[in-house]
Amino acid sequence: MTNNIIYAKDITLYDLEKKFHLHLNEDERFFHEWQTDSPALTAEEKIFLDLVRAGYMNLIKYPGMLENAVQLTVLSPLLHLANLLLAPFHIKTETSVRVTNTDEDITVEGRIDILILEQSFWVLVIESKRAELSVRAGLAQILAYMLASPLPGKPCYGLITNGGSYVFLKLLITEPPEYGVSRVFDLMNPGNDLYHVLAILKKIRLLALNSLRTEPA
């Protein structure tokens, strides 16, 4: 049997559904983490996030904002505020991954932009896109990465952003694997949707810490 290799940037949702039996779970109870019991933000955090949003709004006045500008301007402050760069977590960039389906006739290869992890436990997979691309453009790509999680018994969370829009994902590698998607948070909305993004990142951190505490010795 021929094993075809597909690069993650070229994968489609149809490919993932057909070859990996991945399906979308639209029951709000499946991915409730993004909308329930998120930690409250301090006044200082909100002031800083207002500055981050202002920096982004200034940057988009100029053409050609690349992925590294997105990471520098918005992602880095968010990850710092969420304490996802502190022990026991650490960050990896451009992490090579590959995942093969159960029929072993297709392998997906690619590089994760940003991976937050604790040893082999993947806490958060982040895919950043250029400002002019929709976050939907990275949906199949990040799901392919998340399918490569080395601990299938634990939920894997993802975040796609182009700097101005943010969408969270949750994947469970069950039989068959299933995923859920949050609403899209956008900096063009009234107020500052970065408040919601940071609160969800803090929630994911707490869930990861609780998962580590309950691991058997």
N, C-alpha and C positions, 0 to 999 in steps of 0.2 A: 504494500500500500504506500502510495506516494504521500509524503508529509510536505504540504505546501507551507511556505513561510510568508506571512503577511506582516508588514510593518504597522505598528499600532496607529500611526497617523493616517493610515489608509483604510483601517478597519471601519465597518459600518455596523449599525445596530442590527441590521438584517443578518450580517455575518455572525454576530454574537448570539442572536436568537436561534439561528439555524444550526450553528456548529457547537455552541456551548450551552444551548437550551436556556439561556438567560432570559428572564422575563421581568417586566415592571410590575411591582406590587403597589397599587394605588390606594390601598386601605390606609387611612391616616394613622391607624394604630401601628402600622409596620415601622414607619419612620416618624415617630412622635417626638424624637429628641430635639428637632430643630424648632419646635413650637411650644414646648412645655417646660416649665421649671428651670429656665436658664438663669444663671447668676445675674444679679443686678450690677449695673455699672456705677462707678463713683462719678462725682461731678468733675473731678480732674480728668478721668478717662474720657468723658464726653467732650470736654474742652479740647483735649489733644486730638480726638477723632474729628472734631470740626476743623482743626488745622490740617489734618491729613486729607480730608475731603477738599479743602480749599487748595491744597497743593496739587491734587489730581485735577481739579477744575482749571487750574492755571496751566497744567501740562498739556491738556488736550487742545489748547489753543494752537499748539504747534504740531506740524505733521510728523508722522513716522515714529510714534511711540512704540518701542519694541518691548518684548517680554521682560528684559532685564530692567527697563524703566518702570514697568508695572510692579515688579518685585521690590525695587528700591523705594518707590514712592508710597505704596500702599501695603503690600504683603509683609514687608519687614516690620513696620510699626505694629501691625495686627498680631503677628506672631510673638513679638516682644510683650505686648500688653496682655496676651493670653497666657503668658508664661510657658509657652510651648518650646522655647529654646533653652529652658533650664532643666537641670537634672530632676527626674531620671530620664528625661527625653533628650534626644539630639536630632540633628538635621543632616540629611544627605541630599546632594543635588546630582542631577543627571545620572540617576541610578539605573543601570541596565537590568531589564527584566524580560522574561519569556514565559509564556504559558501555552500548554498544549491541551487540546480537548481530549475527552475520554476515548474517542475513536482513533486518536493519534494520526489524524489526516490533515491537521492544520496547527501551526504554531505561530503565535503572535509575539513579535519582538519590539522592544522600544526602550525609551529612557524616560523615567519619571522626572519631571522638572524639580519638584521638592517633595521629600519624604520625611515626615516626622515619625520617629520610632523610638522604642525602648527595647534594646537588643533585637530580637526577631519579631517583636510585636509592632505591626504597622498601626500607628495611631491615626495618621492623616496623610492621604495622598493629594498633592496639589498640582493642578495643571493650569499654567498661566498662558494666556493668549495675547496677541497684539490687540491694541485698543479697537481697531476697526473690525475685528472678528467677533461674531456672536459667541457667547459662552456655550451655546448649543453645538458649536463646531467641535468642541472637545469632549462631548458626552461619550461617544463610543470609545474614544481613545482612552479616557480615564477609567472607564469600566473594564477595559481589557487589562489595564495595569492592576486594578483592584482584584481581578480574578487571580492574579499571581501572588496574593497574600500568602505568606508561609504558614499562617495559623488560621485555617479555615473555620475553626470552631468559634472564632471571635468576630464580631461585626467589624467591617472595614469602612471607614468614612473617607469621603473625598470632597474636594472643593475645586470648582472651576471658576476662574476669574479672568477678565480682560482689563482689570483695574477699575472699571466703572460698574460692572455687573458681577454678581456672585450667585452661585447655586451650589448647594450642598447635596451630597449623595450618601446613601448607606447601602452596603452590599453584604448579604449573607450567602456564603458559599454552601448552600444546601443542595438537595437533589429534587428539583433543579435549582440552580442559583437564582436569587431574586434581588432586586434593588428598588430603592425608593428615592424620590427627588423632592427637594424643598421648593418653595417658590423662589423666583428670581429676585434678589435684592439689588437695587440699582441706585447709583448716586444721583441720578437725575430726578428721582422721586422727591416729593416734599419732605423736609426734615433731613435726617442723616441716617441712611440705612446701614452705615458702618456700625451703629450701635447694635443692631440686630446681629450683624456678622460677628462682632467681637463676643457678644453674649453666647452665641452658638459655639464658637471656638472654645470659650471657657467651659461650656457644658461638655464638649468632647474631651477636654483635658480631664475633667472630673470623672467622667465615665472610664477613661483609660486608667486613672489612678485607682479607682474602685476595682477595676478588673485585675490590676496587678496585685492589689491587697488580697483578693479572694483566690489567687492562684495557689495550688497545693504546694507545700514546702518540698 
